Amino acid sequence: MAGGGGRPIRALNVAEKPSVAKAAAGILSGGGLRVRDGRSRYNKIFEFNYTVDNQPFQMSFTSVTGHLMELDFDDRYRKWHSCDPADLYHAPVKKYVPQDKLDIEKTLEEEARRCQWLILWLDCDPEGENIAFEVAEVCTRANRNLNILRARFSALTDSEIKGAIRTVVRCLRRPDKLLADAIDVRQEIDLRIGASFTRFQTMFLRDAFVLDFTTEETNVVLSYGPCQFPTLGFVVERFWEIQSHEPEEFWTINCTHNSEEGTATFNWMRGHLFDYTCATIIYEMCIQESIATVTNVRQQEKFKYPPHPLSTIELEKRASRYFRMSSAQAMKVAEDLYQAGFISYPRTETDCFAVDTDLHTIVQEQQGHPVWGSYAQQLLDPGAGLWRNPSNGGHNDKAHPPIHPTKFSAGESRWSQDHHHVYELVVRHFLACVSQPARGAETTVEIDIAGEQFSASGRVIIAKNYLDVYRFESWGGLVIPTYQFGQQFTPTSLTLDSGVTRPPPLLSEADLLSRMEEEGIGTDATMHDHIKKLLDRFYATKDSSMRLSPTKLGEALVMGYDDMGTIYELWKPQLRAKMENDMKAVKGGTKSKAEVVETWLQEMKACFADARLNKGKLFEAMAVFFDRSNRPNRNEQHSVGDIVRKCGLCQESDMSLRKKPDGNFMVGCLGYPQCRNVVWLPGSISEATVTTNICSTCSPGPVHMIQFKFRRLEIPPDFNVDYLGCIGGCDDTLRQLVEICGTGSRSNSNVPGRGQRPTSSSTTQQSDFRNQAARQTWQSSGSSQSTRGHNARTHEAAAQGESTTPCTSCGAPCNLRTANTAANRGRKFYSCQAQGCNFFVWEDSMNGGGTAPRGSISRSASNTSRRGGRGGRGDRSGGRGHDVTFMSATGEPISGRCFVCGDPSHFANACPNRGSR
């Protein structure tokens, strides 16, 4: 900056938490604070004057509470049933200040308007860097001329805080955009992947099964997270390994020798054999030549080295092992201790101290402790020879030092037992890592019995060193008798013992953290959250020994994705590990934010499509563990099936195949209720599945064809039960079946929403099938079959007791059938299926002799239309097919008129007079 001594600079300082703002302001002000309220009562404003290098500052110090902004979808996509989950991979997202933080936003804007500098005191990790840019965005909206600077610190101590402000003033350090971009990438990818899979899983499975693990099963969310599921995969994989283990018996030879100096146990150097016969033969050889000869005696100095300096993951693992404390709880307690100034920043990957770190001063502060104070004094005594510079663990995140104590405490009255434990662990760990290793003398004796080699080891501890303070580890000593090379003796016992192989244990929380670290799942700041989510979501349980096992739900979900057998292996770590590597590349500047987001969203959208295509495997896996539910699926009226095509009306959402609660199928726009475009399907469908086949006729495409299965008794006999059809408007068979069978409950489907007026475009696709079905008389798709085949079916029907009547045209028997149209639903009729015959008659008209061939009825109706008679569409010009009256397969005239106003040029759902009557 420019030379000091000028006018005071007004600086707004923003910390990540209120407690950090209070502590840092207290250190810089020396206690001379003025405190006033901001818009948020939890985020006070601390004011004081401060001088750096003769430059006076008027400081205002306030805070946020974690992230100031949230990333979410536009309102159009937020509701679960607002769109196809696949749309979430390209739906617009926005970063905004949520309602509960608007007061903080207002405080920042008001303070920023009066300041020249903005100094960001957010936590010094990628997450903190991202928050720094959120704060900067809000403040610069109020004051575009702010000089934005970044303070970096690792502990709330005088030296750290004052050193940070000096560096800010002298170096004008800026926030790191690359670190913030890496978090933006993670947030967007995780939001899109998590939301799409969570909606898909929950709506597909929740109401289909009795989830007996909770009393609130109707509110269960079957969540998916790109880190959460690989973490669950580790737990399930170990569980399966245990379940599939088959114990196998083995045999080993054990030898002991007692002397005046004690007992030595010699282990067979072969280990064990699984072949009983071979083991027995070798054992009998040893019995026959049972004299043991000492072949080797080795004596060497052994060292047990202290641990590396403490990183976040090691803190979590050791707290779990030593105190049976969950990793989430360990991090919560460590955060409390950090904010109170007792330990350094607890989120760090670094496990080596910088060469200029004043380690002796840290030790000096612990000399007064009643338990380990005497050990700290020995460390500082050069004559004791206990000091040793800490080892280098090989990890350095370049942001924070390893976790270490920053303030002495013999125990605070307000601390819980967990606070005492974590503080003790941090202090003892630090003292251990600057101590000499434990030293011992180890003796190994090898003997030969009948050509078989055995060995025994003993250890004498010479100096415990760091083990004196690090009570969590031990190094047992075992004294064995003295042996000389070439010495011979007769074993006291020589036995052939059997055993069985055992499976590995369940993963402990510490084991799981190690696996996550090895495979690159999560970060040091998030791993504990992923484990906690497994427990919160009922995917896993943890026993009193801190070992994890999957629940039925967790195992079922992993089994379902495993059975899919896709190349993506969603429950394995490889996919997420690649994402994490790309995020590191963004931090390093070798890849751009946009490039990584685009690449992974394309990859995961394909992955999602693949999973949904194989969703039956997920259903089957759930059925292995849970009973089917009888309750109606709350999501069925909105349930998202497979995508058929892009909506031609709103041009935004997709049209998906859906099954309504009444069992009828439809293809509807996922933009409902904003878009009400719908295609109603025949009411005789029992099953329908979208295929990968694309219609070559319909456009704009692609339009996926649907595999239908019809109920045999509800369709004409010459139609196939299984049919591959298209809903794009080109399929004559579907149009005929809509006319014959109806579409089930369709009467209310086209009623506009409250406050909306229908337009002609909004009903184009809805009425497509009904319009086109009315343009022609139904003809059997199987009319090419022989009369012999038809007669055979007729005789078979007659044999089964079905009513028939002879055709007055050709003499063939006609089956009794039931109409399913709106006007004649349930009415019985006879019709002839013989090729070229158009005979049709209503059953209730036969007593009056009223029989009429279909052809004659159609012709007479058509002639009437041409003459301008009633019932035809020719009553008004401009109507589609205005000079023809059509007949359905049931003989019912189809006028095509609007039943609201009588106009044949449109249907009632598009009537401009609908709302006025």
N, C-alpha and C positions, 0 to 999 in steps of 0.2 A: 504494500500500500504506500501511499504518499507519506512524506515525513510527518511525524506526530506533532502534537501541540496545536492543532487547528481547532475548528469548532467541534463541539460534541456530535458524535454520530448516534442517531437513534437506531437501535438494533432490536429486532424482534427475534427472540430465541424460542424454538419449539422443540420440546422433548417428546418421547414416544408415550410416556406415562406420567400422570400427575406426581407420583412419588419421585421420579427421576428429576422432573423440573424443580421440585422443592429442594431436593438434595443438592443439585448442581448450583441453583441460585444461592443457596445457603453458603456453599463453599466460596463462590466468587464474591459474594457481598460481605463475607466475614460476619454475617449475622445481622447486618443493617438493612433489613428488608422492609419494603412497603407492600402490603398485600391487599389486593382488591378483587372483587368478583368479576368473572367474565359472564358471557351469556349462559354458559353451562356452569352450574353450581359446583360440579366436580372438578372443573379445570380452572383453578385460580390463576391470577396474573401476579407475578412477583416483580417488583420494580426496584432498581438500585443503580448506582453509578459505579463505573469501573474504568480503569485506565490500563492500557497496554502500550508499552513503548512510547509513553508520553501522549498517546492519543486517547482522549476522554470518550467514554461511551455512556449513553443513557439506555440502560438495558431494561427490556420487558421480557419476562420469561414465563411462558405458558406451555401447554401440552395438548396432545391429542390422546386418544385411548386406543392404541393399535392403529389398524388401517382406518383412514379417514373416508375412503371410498370403497364401494363394492362393485364387482363386475357381475352383470346379469344380462339376460336377454331383454329385448324390447318387450313392451307390454303385450304385444300381439302373440308372443310365444311363451309367456311365463306360466300360464295355466297348463296343467298336465294334458288336458284334452284339446288344447288349442291347435295342435299340429301333429303331424307324424314325427316321432322322435328322430327320424333320420334327417328331418329338416333342421334340427338343432346344430348340425355340422356346418351350416352356412347361414343360419339365421343371424340377423344383426345383433350385436352386443354393445353395451354401453357401460362406461364407468361413471358412477354418480355417487353423491353424498346421500346416504340413507336418512330417513326421517329422524332417527334417534341421535343423529350427529349434526343436525342442521344448526344447533346452537353453537357447537364448536366451530363450524364453518363461518358463522356470523362473527364470532370473536376474532378469528384469524383475519377476516376481511377488514374489520374495524381497526385492528391494531396495525395491519400492514399499510393502511392508508397514511399512517402517521410516521412510518419508519423509512429509513434509507437502506438498511441491511436486513436480510433474513438469514439467520444462522440456524442450521438444522442439526439438532442434537438427537437424531433418531438412532436406534440401536445400530451398531456397525456390522450389519450382515446384509445379504441381498434383500431380505424382507424389509429391513429398515431403510435401505436405499430406495426401494419402491415407495414406501410411505413418504419419504422425503420429497419425491416428485409429486405425490398427491398434494402435500402441503404447499409446495411451491406453485402448483397449478391454481389452487384456491387463492393464494396470496397475490399472485401476479395478475389475476383477474381484477383485483382491487387496486393494484399499484404496479404498473408495467415497468417502472424504473427501479425496482428492487435489485440490489446486489445480492445474489443468492450464493451462500457459502455453506460448507459442510464441516462440522466438528466431529472428530473421531476420538473415541476413548474406549477403554476396556474395563474401567472400574470407577465407582463413585468415591474416589479419593482425591485429596488436595492436589497431589502431584499430577494425576491423570487429567482432572478437569482444568486446572490452570495451564497445564501443558497443551491441552487441546485448544483453548481459546488463543494462546500465543501463536500456535501454528496456523490457526484460521486467519489471524490478523496479518501475520508475516508472509504467509504463502498463498493466501486467498484460495484455499482449496475448495474445489467444486464437487457437487455430488456426481456419482458415477452412473452415467446413463446406461451402460451395458449391463451392470448388475440389475438395475431396475427393469430393463427389457427382458432379462432372463426370467424374472418373476412374472412379468406380463404374459410371457409365453406359457409358463406353468399354469397360471390362473385360467387362461383361455382354453387351453387344451383340456385341463382337468374339468372345467365347467361343462364343456360340450360333451366330452366322453361320459362323465359322471351322470349328467342329466339325461342323456339319451338312453343309456343302459339301465339307469335306475327306473325311469318311466316304463321302459319296455318290460323289465323283470316284474315290477310291482303290478302293473295292470294285467299282465299275462298270467301271473301265478297266485297272487295274494288271495283272491276270492275263490279260487278253484280248489283250495285245500284247507283242511282244518289244521291251523297252525297252533298246536297245543302247548307251545312253550310260553305263551303269554295270554293274559286275560283280555288284552286289547288287540286281538289279532286283526280286527278290521282296520286298525290304524297303523299296522306294521308297514314300514317302507323297506323294500328289499333293495338296499342301496348297492351301488357298484362304484368303485373308485379304482383308477388305474394303478395306484399303489396298494390300495386296500386288498384287492383280489389276489395279487401275487403273494402278499403277506399271508392271507388265508391259505393260499396254495401250499406254502411251506408247512403250515400246521397240518393240513389234510394229508399231504404227501407223507409226513412222518407217521401219522396215524395209520395210513394204509400200509406202510412198511411194517408196522407192528402187527397189524391185523393179518397180513399175508405171511408172517414169519412162521415157519414150520420147525419146531425144535428138532435138533439132530443130536444124537448121542455121540460122545467122543470119550477117548480114554487117554490117560496120562500117567506117567510114573513119577512118584514123589519119594524123595530120600531125605532122611533126617539123621543128624549125628549129635549125640550128647557128649560133652566133655566137662571137665572141672570148671572151664571158663564160661560155659553156657551151651546153648543149643544153636546149631546151624541148620537151616532148611534149604536144601538144594533142589532147584527146579530143573526139569528135563529140558534140554536146549532144543529138542524137536518141538516142544510145545505140547501138542496132542495129536492123536491119530483118530480118524473116523472108522478105521477098519479094526474091528475087535480082534480078528485072528492075527493080524500083523502085530498089534500091540501086545497080545498074549505071548507070542513067540519071542519078542524082544525082552519082555518082562522075565520070562523063564530063563533066558540067557543070562540076564543080570542076577537072577537068584542063584544060578549054578556057579557063576564067577562073581561073587558078591564083594570081593575086595576092591575098595575105592583107592585110586591113586591120584594125588594132587598133581595136576598138569600145569597149572598156572596160578600165580598169586600177583595181583596188580594192586598197587596202592597209589592213589593220586589225589591231589587237592581238587575239591569241587566247590563251585560257587553258585549261590542262588541270588540272582540279580533283582534289585528293586524294580518296580514298574516304571514305565515311561510316565512323563508328566500327564496330567489328567485332561482328557478330552470329554466332550459331551457324551458320546456313545459309551465310553468307559465308565463315566459317572453313573449312567443309567444301568449298565450291566452289573457293576459292583454293588450298587444300592439294592438291586434285585437279589443278588447272591447273598450279600452279607446281612441285609435287614428284611428281606422278603417284601420289599417295597416296589410297587409298580413303577414302570418307567415314567408314566404320566405324572404320578405323584412326586417322584424324584425331581422332575423338571419344575413342577409347580413350587416345591419347597426351595429349590435352588434359585428360582426367579425371585422368591421372597427375600432370600438372603442377599442376593445381588442388589435388589432395590434398597435394602437396608444398609448396604455398604459393607457387608461382612465377607463377601467373596467376589471374585472378578466375574465378568460376563460369562454366563453358563452355557452359551451356545457357540461352540468353537470346535473346529476339526483339528486344531493345532495341538501337537503333543511334543513340542520342543520349545525351550525358552530361548529368547534372543540373547546374544552374548553380552549385551549391555544391561540386562535385567539385574537389578540389585536384589539378589536372592538372600543375602545375609540380613538385610533389613527386614525382610518378611519373616525370617526365622527369629530375629530378635524380638519381634512383637509377641511371640508365643512363649517366651521364657517364664512368664508369670503364671502360666496355666498350672492348676494343681495336679493334673494327670501327666501331661507330656512336657511340661515346662522344664523338668530336669534333663530330659533327652535333648531339648532345644539348646540348653546350655552346653551339653557335651558336644553338639554339632559345631558350636562356635568356638570351642576350645581347640586351638591348633595342636596341643599336645595329645589330645585324645585320638587324633587321626581318623575321626569318624566322617568328616566331610568328603564329599565326592560330587563333582559337577554332574548335573542330571544328564541322562542319556537322551539321544535324539530318536524320537519315534518315527521320523520320516514324513510327517504330515504338517503342513503349514498353510492355513487358509489366508495368510497375509492380512488378516483383519484383527484377530484377537490372540492373546497369549493363552497358554493352557490355564485351566481353572485353578485358582490358588486363593488362599485367605488374604483378605485385604484389611481386616480389622480384628483385633483380639477380642475374644469373648470367653468367659468362663461359663457361659450359659445365661440366656436372657429369660426373664420370668414369663414372658408371653410366648415363648417358643413351645411348640409341641414336641413330642418325642421324635417325630420325623425331622424336625428342624435340628435338634441336637445331633441326630444320626448323620444327616448330610453334612453339617458343619464339621463334625468329627472326622468323617471320611475325607473331606477336602483337606483338612489340616494334616491328618496323619499321612495321607497320600503325598502331600507336598514334602513333609519332613522325610518320608521314606525315599523319595526320588532324589534327594540331595545327600543320601547316606551311602556308605560302603555296602557292598553285597554281603550276605551271610557267607561264612567260610566253613568248610568242613573237610574231613579226610575220609575218603571212601575206599574200602577194600573189597575186591572181587576175587573169589576163589573158584577155580574150575577143577572138576574131578572127572575121572574116567572109570566107568564100571562096565566091563565086558564090551568095550568099544563104544559105549553110549556116553555122551557128554552131559554133565550137570553143572550148575553154577549157583553160588550164593553170594549175596552182597551185604555189606554192613557199612554204617556211616557213623562218624563221630563228629558232632558239631564243635568247631573250634571257636568261632565268634559269630554271634547272632546278628550283630550290627543292625541293619534296618528292621529286622524282625522284632527287635525290642520295642519299636514304636508302632509297627504295622501289625496289629494284633489279628488282622483278618487272614493272614497267611501263616503257615507253619512249615517246618522242614524237619520231619521226624528223624531221629537217630536210632540206629539199630546196631548193637554190638554183637559181633560174631567171634567165636574162638580164633586163636592164632593158628595158622597153618603154614607149613613150609613146603617149598617145591619138592616133589618126589615122595612126600610123606604118604603112608598108606594106613588105612583104617577100615574097620568093618562097620557099615552103616547100622545105626540103631534101628531104623525101620526102612523098609523098601516096599512100597505098596503100588498096586495098579488101581487107580481110582477112575471112576467114570463121572461124567458131567453132561450137561445138555447146553446147546447154544441158546442164547437169550436174545430177544429183540432189543433194539436200541430203546432208550427211554423216550417218553414224550418230550417235545421241545420245551425247555424252560424259557422264560421271557428273555433271559440273557442269551440263550442259544439263538432265539429268534432274531434278536437284535444283531447278533453276529452274522446270521445268514443274510439279513437285509443289507448289512454293510458290505458283505462280500459280493452280493449280486447287484449292488447299486440301486436298491429300492428306497426311495425317499432320501431325505437329508438328515443331518444331525438334529435339525430343529423340528422335523416332522415325524420321524420314525415312531416315537412314542404315541403320537396321535393316531397313527394307522393301527397300532395294536389296540389302543383303547376303543376304536371304532368297531373292531371285530367283536369285542365284548359287549359294547352298547347295542350292536345290531343283532345280537343273539347268534352270531356266526361261530363263536368259540367261547369256551369257558376256561377258567383258571382255577386249579386246585390249591390247597394250602401249601404245597411245595413249589408254587409258582410255575407249574407246568401246564401247558395249554393243550386242549383237545377240541376238535370241532364238534359243534352241535349237529343235529340232524339236518337243520337248514343249511349250515355251512357246507357240510359234506355233500348234500344234494345239489347245491349250486355248482360246486367244483366238479362233481361227477357229471352233471349235465354238460358243462362246457368241455370237459374232457372227452365225453362220448361223441361230441360233435366232430372230433378228429380233424379240425381245421388246421391250416398252417399257422394260424395266429396264436393258438394256445394261450387264451386270455388269462388263465390262472397261473401261467409260468412267468418267470421274471424277465425273460429276454427282451420282450417288447418294451417294457417300462425302462429297462436299463439303457436301451438305445435312445429313448426319449431323454433320459437324464444326461447322457453324453452330449446330445444336441443342445440341451440347455446350457451345459458347461461351455460348449462352443460359442453360444451367444455371449456368455460372460467374457470369454476371451476375445471376442470380436472376429472370430473366423467364420461365423455364420450370422445372417441377419435374422431379426425377430420375425419378419414376414415370411422369410424362406422356411424357417422351422415350423411355424404355425401351419402354413399351407401344406407342407409335406406330410405332417402328422395328422392333420384333419382329413386329408384324402385317404391316408392309410387306415385310419380308424373308422372312417365312414364305410369303407369296403369291408372292414372287419365286422362292423355292426350289421351290415346287410347279410353277411355270411352267417352271423349268429342268428339273425331272425329267420333266415331260410331254414336253419336247422333247429328251430325252437322246439320242435317235437321232442328232441333229445332232453331238453331241459324239463319238459313236462313229464316225460317218462321217469327221469331221475327223481323228481319230486314225489311221484306216485310210489316210489319204492319206500319212502320214509313217512309219508303223510296220507291220511284218508282223504278221499274226495269230499268236498263240501257240498251241502244241499242248498246253501243260501244262494240267491240270485247274485250274479256278478254285477256289482255296482258300476263297473266300467264298461259293460257290454254295449250300452247305448252309445258309448263314446269309444269303444275299444278299437284300436287301430289294427287293421289287418294288413295284408300285403298291398303295396302300392300298385295300382293298375295303370294310371296315367296322370299327366299334369292336368289340373283343372282348367278347362277352356273358358270358364266364366271369370274367375278372379285373377287368373294367370299368376297366382302366387303359391297356392298350396297344391298338394297332390290329392288325387282321388284314391280312396282306399276301399277295399272290400271289407264289409262289416256284416255282422250277424246281430239282428235286433233281438230283444228279449222275447218277442213272440215267435222266434225261430225263423223269420223271413230274412232274406239277404238283400243287401243294397250296396251300391257303390256310391259313397258320399265324399264330399269335399272336407278335408281336414281343417279348413278354415271356418267351419261352422262355429258360432252362429252368424259370423260376419258374412260368410258365403253359404248359401243354401242349395247349391247345385247338388243334384242327386240323380242317380239312375236306378230305378226300381227293377228288380229281377223277378222271374217267375216264382209264384208261391209254392211250386211243387219241388223246389230244390231242398235236398236233405244235407248235402255237403258241397262246399265250393272252396277251391284253392287257386290262388294266383300262380301261374307258371312263369317260366323264363321265356316262353315262346312269344314272339312279337308279331302282331297282325301286320301283314304286308299291304293291306288296303287302306286302313284308317290313317288319317293324319289330322292335326300334327301328332307325331309319335314321340316316343314309342308308346304303343298301347299293348299292355301285356294281356295275353289270353288267359281265360279262367277255365279250370277243369271242374265241370259240374257233375254232380250225381243226383239224379231225380228220383222221387218216390214213384215206383212203378204204377201204383194204383191211381195216381193223380195225373198221369200223362197218357196221351193216346197210345195204343199198343204198338204202333209201328215206329215210335220214337225210341231211340236208344236211352238207356238209363244213364250211361256214362257219355258225356259230351264235352268236347273242348270248344269253347265259344268265345266271342268277342263282344264287348259292350260298347264298342266305338260307333255302332250304327250300321255296320255292314252285314250283320248276322241275321238272315231270314228265319232260321230255326228258333232263335231266342224271341224274335218278334212274334212268331206264331204261338209260342208257348205262353208269352205274356197275355196274348189275346184269349187263349184257351183256358189257362189256369188262373189268370189274374196275378196280382202282385201282393196278395196279403193285405196288411193294414197300410193303405196308401192314402186314405181319404184326407188325413190331416197333414200330410207331408209337405204340401205345397202352399200352406197358409203362410203368408208373409209374417215376419216378426212385427211386434208392436211398433208402430211408428214408421213402418216401411211400406212402400208401395211397390207392387210387382212391376217388372218390366218385361218386355218380350224376350230380351236376351237372357234374363235370369231363369227362364223356363225352357230354354231351347233344349238342353240336354235332358232335363227332367222328363219332358214329354216325348222324347225321341222315340222310345220303344212303342209308346202308346199310339203316336201318330202313324208310325210306319206299320205297326201291326194292323191298323185299321184300313190300310190301303189295298189289302188283298184278302180273299177268302183263304182260310187255312187249308193246306194240302199236306198230306202225310209225307214225311221225309223218307218213309220206307215204302213208297208206292210201287217201287220196282220189284218188290217181292212177289212171288208167284201166288196165284189164287189158291193153289194147293196148300201152300204154307199158311195162308190166311184161314182157310177152312179147317186146317188141323188145329189152329189155335182156337177157332170158334167151337169146334167139337169138344176140345179140352175144357173150355169154359162151361159148356153145357153140361159136361160130365160132372163138373164141380158144383152144379146147382145154380149157375148164373142164369138170369132171365135172358131169353133171346126172342126175336120175332123174325119171320122171313122177309127179305127185301122184296118190295113190290116191283122192282125194276129187273133184278137179276136172279132172285130166288135164294140168294145166299143168306144164312142166318146173320142177324145183326145183334150185337151185344148191347145190353142196357148199361148206360153210362150216366154220370152225374155232372151237371154244368157247374162251373166255378166262376162265372162272371158276376158282376155286381148286381145286375138286374135279375138274373135267373139262378143265383147260387142255390144249390140243393135240388134243383128241378131235374127230373129224369128224362132221358131221351134215348132213342135208338138211332144208330147211324151205321151205314154199310162201309166196310173198309176195302171192298173189292176194287181192283184197279179199274178206273173209268166209270165207276158207279157213284152217283151223288145222292143216294137215298138218305133222307133224314126225317124223323118224326118225333114229336114230343109224346111222352108216355101218357100224359093226362089228356091228350087230344085224340087218342086212339079210339076211345069209346064212342066218340062222335064221328069216327071214320076219317078224321082229318090227317091224312098222310100226304106228304109232298116231297118230291125229290129236291135235293138242294139246288140242283142246276136250274130247275124251273123257278124256284123262289128267287134266286139271284137274278135270273133274267128278268122276271116280272118287276122286281124291285128296281133293276137298272132302267128298264123301260119307263117306269113311273118317274124316275128321276129325270130322264131325258125330257119327259113331257112337262116337267115342272111341278110334279105332284109333291106331296108332303114327305117328309122324312129324309130327303136327299140333301147333299151339300150344295146342290145347284140352286138352292133358294137365293143365295147371294153370290154376286160375282166376286172374283178374286180369291175365293177359298180354294184350298188344296183339294183336288179331286172334286170339284164343285158339281159335276154332273153325274155322279155315280153314287149309288147306295151299296154298301158292302154287307156281307153276311159273315158271321163268325161260324166256327165249326159247330156250334150249338144251335145254329139257325137263328140267332138273335140279330136283328138288324142293328147296324152300327151307323148312327147318323153322323157322329163327329161334332154335333152341335155343342156349344157352350151351354151348360145347364143353368147358368145365371141369367144370361141375356138372350140366349137362343141363336147367337151368331155362329155359323159353322166355320168361320175363318180362324177361330182360335178355341182353345180349351178354357175351362173355367178357372184354372189356376193362373192363367194369363189375362183374365178378363179385366179390363180397365174399370168396369162398374162393380167389381166384387165388393169393395169396401163401402159402397154407397147404398147397399141394400140391407 
